[in-house]
Every structure is written in structure tokens, then in C-alpha cells.
């Protein structure tokens, strides 16, 4: 009778309402616990200790085992519902992440290893970090220091392209992760808003301002050093 009462009175949806914050794995653990409880009750009735029980006591234990088994079936159904929901949600998030990545890559094409692109992408990276369009564990001075070290190494090794690639990767990765974290409804619109803000951006931190000035100076020096100079004509003898 207990089994019939549970069957008609409690549904998988009721279980999900009571265990609102359980995921499929947690429901599986709950199912395992119920199954173990029912098994122990059945073992009690089938073991030597049942001889100590009155008939009505043994009947109560039997009914309790039936109730637990029946409830376990409801939990199992709830687990399957939750598992389907989780798979559907995972598929939606995966598709959304792919869309965000595609939109970010389309908006931020890989720059060339030129002085102009190096300055432009550095400024853009500083702006996106400062305005929290790129979220990480570093404060602005630390992040700025990392960029400066990268640039100095690149200039020393005559490998400006490596620095430009580093900045571009940082922007694409960081912005994609931020838009995904913020559950962006329209990645394209959010990217446009970020770019619009960066157009009028001004450094709020002295370290960022000093670094941008450093970038302009170093790039200008590097650029001028690479300019081909015409050979100086020798003056005629006697003049």
C-alpha cells in the first residue's frame, strides 16, 4: 500500500522542487543512499534478527522498505530529467561560447608587426583591462609591468611580432572569457560598446600612462633605427 501511495502522491517534479539545488550527480548520490537504506531493511527482515521482531514490527519494516524503494524510483526519474536539462544547457553554452569566440576574432584581426599596430594594440589592451572588459587576477600596475617586460624583450631580440601576437592573444582570450562570464546576450553589440569606450579612453593609473609614453618612445626609436639611410657623399679633396 505504501508503494501505491508514493506512486500516486509523489512525482519526479515534486522531488526536483524539494531538491531544487541538486544537480544530476547529487541526485545520483541521493539515489544510492536510498537504495542502500532499502537494501539494509530487506537484509534485516531476511537475517536472524527478524526472529526478535513481532509480526507487526516486521510488517512495518517491510512497508518502510517498499516506501524507500518507491521514493528511490522517483529520485531516479528526477535525476534523468536533471541530466537532460544539464546536457541541453551545456550544448547551449557551448554554442554561445563558439559564437562569442567567432565574433571576437572577427572584430580583432591579428595585427601586423609594425610600429603603428604595436602602439594601437597596446593602447587597446590597456583600455580593455582598465575598463574591466578583460578580467584577470592582476591589478593594472602588475599587468602593465608584464606588458613592458614583454615589449623590452621583443625590442631587444628584434622580434616585435612576438609582442604584437602576445597582446592580440591577450585581448582575444580575455574579452571572450569576459563576455562568456557576463552571459552576454549580444556579443557583437558588447564588442562594439567596448571599442566605442576605448576610442575615448584615458589612463586612470599613472603606471599605464607612463607605459604608453614608454611604448611611443621605444617604438619611435626602433622605427627610426630601421629607416634606411642614404650614404653620405664624400667631399672632393681640397675643399
C-alpha positions as CSV (number, residue, x, y, z in Angstrom):
1,X,0.0,0.0,0.0
2,X,2.9,2.3,0.8
3,X,4.3,1.8,-2.7
4,X,1.0,2.8,-4.3
5,X,0.7,5.9,-2.1
6,X,4.1,7.1,-3.1
7,X,3.5,6.3,-6.7
8,X,0.4,8.4,-6.9
9,X,1.3,11.1,-4.4
10,X,4.9,12.0,-5.3
11,X,6.2,12.7,-8.8
12,X,9.7,13.3,-10.2
13,X,8.8,17.0,-10.4
14,X,8.0,17.0,-6.7
15,X,11.5,15.6,-6.0
16,X,13.1,18.3,-8.1
17,X,11.1,21.0,-6.3
18,X,12.3,19.7,-2.9
19,X,15.9,19.2,-4.1
20,X,16.0,22.4,-6.0
21,X,19.7,23.0,-5.9
22,X,20.8,19.4,-6.6
23,X,22.4,18.5,-9.9
24,X,22.3,15.2,-11.6
25,X,25.4,13.9,-9.7
26,X,23.9,14.9,-6.3
27,X,20.6,13.2,-7.2
28,X,22.6,10.1,-8.1
29,X,24.2,10.2,-4.7
30,X,20.8,10.5,-3.1
31,X,19.5,7.6,-5.1
32,X,22.4,5.5,-4.0
33,X,21.7,6.3,-0.3
34,X,18.1,5.4,-0.7
35,X,18.9,2.2,-2.4
36,X,21.3,1.3,0.3
37,X,18.8,2.0,3.0
38,X,16.1,-0.2,1.4
39,X,18.7,-3.0,1.0
40,X,19.6,-2.9,4.7
41,X,15.9,-3.0,5.7
42,X,15.4,-6.0,3.4
43,X,18.5,-7.7,4.9
44,X,17.2,-7.1,8.4
45,X,14.0,-9.0,7.5
46,X,15.9,-11.8,5.9
47,X,18.5,-12.1,8.6
48,X,18.5,-13.8,12.0
49,X,17.4,-10.7,13.9
50,X,14.0,-10.9,12.3
51,X,13.2,-13.6,14.8
52,X,13.2,-10.9,17.5
53,X,10.5,-8.9,15.8
54,X,6.8,-9.0,16.3
55,X,4.8,-9.6,13.1
56,X,3.5,-6.1,13.1
57,X,7.1,-4.8,13.5
58,X,8.4,-6.9,10.7
59,X,5.5,-5.7,8.6
60,X,6.3,-2.0,9.4
61,X,9.9,-2.6,8.3
62,X,8.8,-4.3,5.1
63,X,6.4,-1.4,4.3
64,X,9.2,1.1,5.1
65,X,11.5,-0.7,2.6
66,X,8.8,-0.5,-0.1
67,X,8.3,3.2,0.5
68,X,12.0,3.8,0.3
69,X,12.3,1.8,-2.9
70,X,9.3,3.7,-4.4
71,X,10.8,7.0,-3.4
72,X,14.1,6.0,-5.0
73,X,12.3,5.4,-8.3
74,X,11.0,9.0,-8.2
75,X,14.5,10.2,-7.4
76,X,15.9,8.2,-10.3
77,X,13.4,9.8,-12.7
78,X,14.2,13.3,-11.3
79,X,17.9,12.5,-11.9
80,X,17.2,11.7,-15.6
81,X,15.3,14.9,-16.0
82,X,18.1,16.9,-14.5
83,X,20.7,15.2,-16.6
84,X,18.8,16.0,-19.8
85,X,18.5,19.6,-18.7
86,X,22.2,19.8,-17.9
87,X,23.1,18.4,-21.3
88,X,20.8,20.8,-23.1
89,X,22.3,23.7,-21.1
90,X,25.8,22.6,-21.8
91,X,25.0,22.4,-25.5
92,X,23.6,26.0,-25.4
93,X,26.6,27.3,-23.5
94,X,29.0,25.6,-25.9
95,X,27.2,27.1,-29.0
96,X,27.1,30.5,-27.3
97,X,30.9,30.3,-26.5
98,X,31.6,29.4,-30.1
99,X,29.6,32.5,-31.3
100,X,31.4,34.8,-28.8
101,X,34.8,33.4,-30.0
102,X,33.9,33.9,-33.6
103,X,32.6,37.5,-33.0
104,X,35.8,38.5,-31.1
105,X,38.1,37.0,-33.7
106,X,36.2,38.8,-36.4
107,X,36.4,42.2,-34.5
108,X,40.1,41.9,-33.6
109,X,42.0,40.7,-36.6
110,X,45.6,39.7,-36.0
111,X,47.7,42.9,-36.4
112,X,51.0,43.3,-38.3
113,X,54.4,43.6,-36.7
114,X,54.5,47.4,-37.4
115,X,55.1,50.3,-35.1
116,X,51.6,51.6,-35.7
117,X,49.9,48.3,-34.9
118,X,52.1,47.8,-31.8
119,X,51.0,51.2,-30.4
120,X,47.4,50.6,-31.4
121,X,47.1,47.2,-29.8
122,X,48.9,48.2,-26.7
123,X,46.6,51.1,-26.1
124,X,43.6,48.8,-26.8
125,X,44.8,46.2,-24.3
126,X,45.4,48.8,-21.6
127,X,41.9,50.2,-22.1
128,X,40.2,46.9,-22.1
129,X,42.0,45.9,-18.9
130,X,41.3,49.2,-17.1
131,X,37.6,49.2,-18.1
132,X,37.2,45.6,-17.0
133,X,36.3,44.2,-20.4
134,X,39.2,41.8,-19.7
135,X,39.1,40.3,-16.2
136,X,42.1,38.7,-14.6
137,X,43.8,38.4,-11.2
138,X,46.3,41.2,-11.8
139,X,45.9,44.9,-10.9
140,X,46.7,47.5,-13.6
141,X,50.3,48.2,-12.4
142,X,51.2,44.4,-12.4
143,X,49.6,43.9,-15.8
144,X,51.4,47.0,-17.2
145,X,54.7,45.7,-15.9
146,X,54.2,42.4,-17.7
147,X,53.5,44.2,-20.9
148,X,56.5,46.4,-20.5
149,X,58.8,43.4,-19.9
150,X,57.4,41.7,-23.0
151,X,58.0,44.8,-25.1
152,X,61.5,45.3,-23.9
153,X,62.4,41.7,-24.6
154,X,60.8,41.9,-28.1
155,X,62.8,45.1,-28.9
156,X,66.0,43.6,-27.6
157,X,65.5,40.5,-29.7
158,X,64.3,42.4,-32.7
159,X,61.0,40.4,-32.5
160,X,58.2,43.0,-32.4
161,X,55.9,40.4,-34.0
162,X,56.1,38.3,-30.9
163,X,55.0,41.2,-28.7
164,X,52.1,42.1,-31.0
165,X,51.0,38.4,-31.0
166,X,51.1,38.4,-27.2
167,X,48.9,41.5,-26.9
168,X,46.5,40.2,-29.6
169,X,46.1,36.8,-27.9
170,X,45.6,38.5,-24.5
171,X,42.8,40.7,-25.9
172,X,41.0,37.9,-27.8
173,X,41.2,35.4,-24.9
174,X,40.4,37.9,-22.2
175,X,37.4,39.5,-24.0
176,X,36.0,36.2,-25.0
177,X,36.1,34.9,-21.4
178,X,34.6,38.1,-20.0
179,X,31.7,38.1,-22.4
180,X,31.1,34.4,-21.7
181,X,31.2,35.1,-17.9
182,X,28.8,38.0,-18.1
183,X,26.4,35.9,-20.1
184,X,26.4,38.4,-23.0
185,X,23.1,38.5,-24.8
186,X,24.6,40.1,-27.9
187,X,28.4,39.6,-28.3
188,X,28.6,41.8,-31.3
189,X,26.8,44.7,-29.5
190,X,29.0,44.3,-26.4
191,X,32.2,44.3,-28.5
192,X,31.0,47.4,-30.3
193,X,30.4,49.0,-26.9
194,X,33.9,48.1,-25.7
195,X,35.5,49.5,-28.8
196,X,33.5,52.7,-28.6
197,X,34.6,53.2,-25.0
198,X,38.2,52.6,-25.9
199,X,38.1,55.3,-28.5
200,X,37.7,58.0,-25.9
201,X,39.7,56.1,-23.2
202,X,42.2,57.9,-20.9
203,X,44.5,56.1,-18.5
204,X,43.4,56.3,-14.8
205,X,46.6,54.9,-13.5
206,X,50.0,56.7,-13.7
207,X,51.7,53.4,-14.5
208,X,49.5,52.8,-17.5
209,X,50.1,56.4,-18.7
210,X,53.9,56.1,-18.2
211,X,53.9,52.8,-20.0
212,X,52.1,54.2,-23.1
213,X,54.6,57.0,-23.2
214,X,57.3,54.4,-23.0
215,X,55.8,52.5,-25.8
216,X,55.6,55.5,-28.1
217,X,59.2,56.4,-27.4
218,X,60.6,52.9,-27.8
219,X,58.6,52.2,-30.9
220,X,59.7,55.6,-32.4
221,X,63.3,54.8,-31.7
222,X,63.0,51.3,-33.1
223,X,61.2,52.7,-36.2
224,X,63.8,55.4,-36.8
225,X,66.7,52.9,-36.4
226,X,65.2,50.8,-39.1
227,X,64.9,53.6,-41.6
228,X,67.3,53.1,-44.4
229,X,69.8,56.0,-44.6
230,X,71.4,57.2,-47.9
231,X,75.2,57.0,-47.9
232,X,77.0,60.4,-47.3
233,X,78.8,61.6,-50.3
234,X,82.5,62.3,-49.7
235,X,83.6,65.9,-50.3
236,X,86.1,66.4,-53.2
237,X,89.7,66.8,-52.0
238,X,90.9,70.3,-51.4
239,X,87.5,71.7,-50.4
